[in-house]
Amino acid sequence: MKTLKAIGALLLLAAMVPAAAQERTTMGVQYQYGLPMGGFKNSLIKDGSPRGASIDIQYAINPQWRIGGALGYQDFYQKNPRQTYKMSDGSDISAVVTNSVQSTALMAKGSFLPLGADSSRLQPYITLGVGANMVQYSQLLGEFGSSDDVWIRMAAQGGAGIQYALGAKGQTALTLGAVYNYMPLNQAGIKNINNLAVQAGVRFILRNNGRGGRSNGDVWQQRRPNHYDRGW
């Protein structure tokens, strides 16, 4: 429910962007596959997670730099084989332990396009983000009960990828990339939930006022007074 509210807030923010600024504002929607890294993988969950997504809104400051906000969600889950565990009171139990971790991160995000906005359809990009991460952790000890906790911690991320603009005007682009999420925790014996998210999605400009440059054979080479009005 909190994740849905955060998504709703981002969409509302996009709708409130002034019309003049919408030409420089893009929204990205990505599916992501999460891979546990480091201590998270070694001590808690080894399995990758196909249950992830992210959404972001970014404003073009100039042809190379973007700033904005992003919301990401990943659901990690692993069911372990039956084992015997030592309890705090000294007793032993035999149980099938299931660990579940959900991460919902809200971040301020910046992007850098080394080639500049309108240089070509194919654009590499680099991203950085910092913000807060809500971690929901659940451990089920078979028929012996479960424990549930929620924590909020800082988080940061860095990523890279490519995007390819579609159509004559290039108002929509396909994206492919990866983001490393640094997510310290230090709770319940869990030091962190660091992970690598492999992403694929689409990015589009919020509004196109229809302006364009003079045709010279290739529509993509047309230029507007402000090159970054395309949003890329």
C-alpha positions in Angstrom: 0.0 0.0 0.0 2.8 2.4 0.9 4.5 1.6 -2.5 1.3 2.4 -4.4 0.9 5.7 -2.5 4.5 6.6 -3.5 3.9 5.8 -7.1 0.7 7.9 -7.0 2.7 10.8 -5.6 5.2 10.6 -8.4 2.5 10.5 -11.0 0.8 13.5 -9.4 4.1 15.3 -9.3 4.4 14.7 -13.1 1.0 16.0 -13.7 1.7 19.2 -11.8 4.9 20.0 -13.8 4.2 23.3 -15.7 3.5 22.8 -19.4 6.6 24.7 -20.5 8.8 22.5 -18.3 7.1 19.2 -19.5 9.0 19.5 -22.8 12.3 19.0 -20.8 10.8 16.4 -18.5 10.9 12.6 -19.1 9.4 9.7 -17.3 11.0 6.3 -17.2 9.4 3.0 -16.3 11.6 -0.1 -15.9 11.2 -3.7 -15.1 14.2 -4.9 -13.0 15.7 -8.2 -12.0 17.5 -8.0 -8.6 20.6 -10.0 -7.8 21.7 -10.1 -4.1 25.3 -9.1 -3.5 28.0 -9.5 -0.9 26.8 -10.2 2.7 23.2 -10.2 1.6 23.8 -13.1 -0.7 26.1 -15.0 1.6 24.1 -14.8 4.8 20.4 -14.4 3.9 19.1 -14.7 0.3 21.0 -16.2 -2.6 18.2 -16.3 -5.2 17.7 -13.6 -7.7 14.4 -11.7 -7.7 12.3 -11.3 -10.9 9.8 -9.2 -8.9 11.0 -5.6 -9.3 10.2 -2.3 -11.0 11.2 1.3 -10.9 9.8 4.6 -12.0 11.5 8.0 -12.3 10.9 11.6 -13.4 13.8 13.7 -14.6 14.2 17.3 -15.8 16.8 18.4 -18.4 19.0 21.1 -17.0 21.0 21.2 -20.2 21.8 18.7 -23.1 23.9 16.5 -20.8 22.5 16.7 -17.2 19.2 15.6 -15.7 17.8 15.8 -12.2 14.7 14.3 -10.6 13.4 11.6 -8.3 13.0 7.8 -8.5 11.0 5.1 -6.8 12.2 1.5 -6.9 10.8 -1.8 -5.5 12.3 -5.3 -5.2 10.9 -8.4 -3.6 13.5 -11.0 -2.5 12.4 -14.4 -1.4 14.1 -17.7 -0.5 12.8 -21.0 0.9 15.6 -23.1 2.5 15.7 -26.9 2.9 14.7 -28.3 6.2 17.5 -28.0 8.8 18.0 -28.2 12.5 18.4 -24.8 14.2 19.6 -23.9 17.7 17.2 -21.6 19.5 18.1 -18.8 22.0 16.9 -21.0 25.0 19.3 -23.8 24.0 16.7 -26.1 22.4 16.9 -27.5 18.8 14.1 -27.3 16.2 13.8 -28.8 12.8 12.1 -26.4 10.4 11.9 -25.1 6.8 13.0 -21.5 7.1 11.7 -18.9 4.6 13.2 -15.5 4.3 11.4 -12.6 2.6 12.8 -9.0 2.1 11.0 -6.2 0.3 12.9 -3.0 -0.5 11.1 0.2 -1.4 13.6 3.1 -2.1 12.7 6.7 -2.8 15.7 8.7 -4.1 16.8 12.0 -5.5 18.4 11.1 -8.8 20.7 12.6 -11.4 21.7 11.4 -14.9 24.6 12.3 -17.2 24.5 11.8 -21.0 28.1 12.0 -22.2 27.2 12.5 -25.8 24.7 15.3 -25.3 21.0 15.3 -25.8 20.5 15.3 -29.6 23.8 13.8 -30.8 22.3 10.5 -31.9 19.4 8.0 -31.3 21.7 5.8 -29.2 22.7 7.4 -25.9 24.8 6.0 -23.1 23.9 7.3 -19.7 25.3 7.3 -16.1 23.1 7.7 -13.0 23.6 8.5 -9.3 21.0 8.5 -6.6 20.6 9.0 -2.8 17.6 8.7 -0.5 15.7 6.5 1.9 14.9 2.8 1.8 12.0 1.1 3.6 12.9 -2.6 4.3 10.3 -5.1 5.2 11.7 -8.3 6.6 9.9 -11.5 7.4 11.2 -14.9 8.5 9.0 -17.9 8.7 10.1 -20.9 10.8 7.7 -23.5 9.4 5.0 -24.4 11.9 7.0 -22.6 14.7 5.8 -19.1 13.8 7.3 -16.1 12.1 8.9 -12.7 12.8 8.2 -9.5 10.9 10.1 -6.2 11.0 10.1 -2.9 9.2 13.1 -0.4 9.1 13.9 2.8 7.2 17.5 3.4 6.3 19.5 5.5 3.9 20.4 4.2 0.5 22.4 5.2 -2.5 22.8 3.9 -6.0 24.9 4.2 -9.1 24.2 2.9 -12.6 24.8 3.0 -16.3 23.1 1.9 -19.5 22.0 2.9 -23.0 18.8 4.2 -24.4 17.6 4.2 -28.0 15.1 6.8 -29.3 12.2 5.5 -31.5 10.4 7.2 -34.3 11.1 10.3 -36.4 10.7 12.7 -33.5 12.4 10.5 -30.9 9.8 11.2 -28.3 10.0 7.7 -26.8 13.2 5.6 -26.0 13.9 2.0 -25.0 16.3 1.7 -22.1 18.7 -1.1 -21.0 21.0 -0.8 -18.0 22.0 -1.9 -14.5 22.0 -0.2 -11.1 24.0 -1.1 -8.0 22.0 -0.4 -4.8 24.0 0.3 -1.7 21.6 -0.4 1.2 23.1 -0.7 4.7 20.8 -2.2 7.4 22.6 -3.6 10.5 19.4 -5.1 12.0 18.5 -8.7 13.0 22.0 -9.9 12.1 21.6 -8.5 8.6 24.4 -6.0 7.7 23.0 -4.9 4.4 20.7 -5.8 1.5 23.0 -4.6 -1.3 21.9 -5.7 -4.7 22.4 -5.3 -8.5 19.3 -4.5 -10.5 19.3 -5.3 -14.2 16.8 -3.0 -15.9 14.8 -2.8 -19.2 12.1 -0.3 -19.9 10.9 2.7 -21.7 11.3 6.5 -21.3 9.1 9.1 -22.8 8.7 12.9 -22.9 5.8 14.2 -20.9 4.7 16.7 -23.5 5.6 17.6 -27.1 4.5 21.0 -28.4 5.1 19.9 -32.0 7.9 22.3 -32.7 10.7 21.1 -35.0 13.6 22.2 -37.1 13.9 22.4 -40.8 14.2 19.1 -42.6 17.5 18.3 -44.2 16.9 14.7 -45.2 17.1 13.0 -41.8 14.3 14.1 -39.4 16.5 13.0 -36.5 19.1 15.7 -37.4 16.5 18.5 -37.2 17.3 20.9 -34.3 15.1 23.0 -32.1 16.3 26.3 -30.6 16.9 24.3 -27.3 18.3 20.9 -28.3 17.4 19.4 -25.0 13.7 20.1 -25.5 13.5 16.5 -26.8 14.3 15.4 -23.3 17.2 13.1 -24.1 
